[in-house]
Amino acid sequence: MNIIVSNSLDVPLYIQIKEQIKEAILKGELEDGELLPSIRNFANDVHVSVLTIRRVYDELEKEGFAFSQAGRGTFVSRGNQELLRDFKRRIIEQDLQKAVHNAKMFDIEKDELYAMVDILYEED
């Protein structure tokens, strides 16, 4: 897992890390039940505090993307498929909101936008 953090962003480090892990889970790069790195090792690899990684793992658990087992570690959880599906939909909705906003700004009609989406969907 390749996590990149930046101190120059306005986004807190724990959120940067959490979002990258969630993205890896949603893309299937991290499998259900896969052991996440230990807090200490992960903190050393990413050059952040162990408290930052603890917060990341806690947040992932709260959101249903991970679960912990005492003495064993923290594992990827894809068990709540409806939660994952809803999360994916929200990402798409955000992108579509931008596209609709831009289409209106450039006077592109809804039918033309639909046609563009159809073409792009078929190409990919």
Secondary structure, 3 states (H helix, E strand, C coil): CCCCCCCCCCCCHHHHHHHHHHHHHHCCCCCCCCECCCHHHHHHHHCCCHHHHHHHHHHHHHCCCEEEECCCEEEECCCCHHHHHHHHHHHHHHHHHHHHHHHHHCCCCHHHHHHHHHHHHHHC
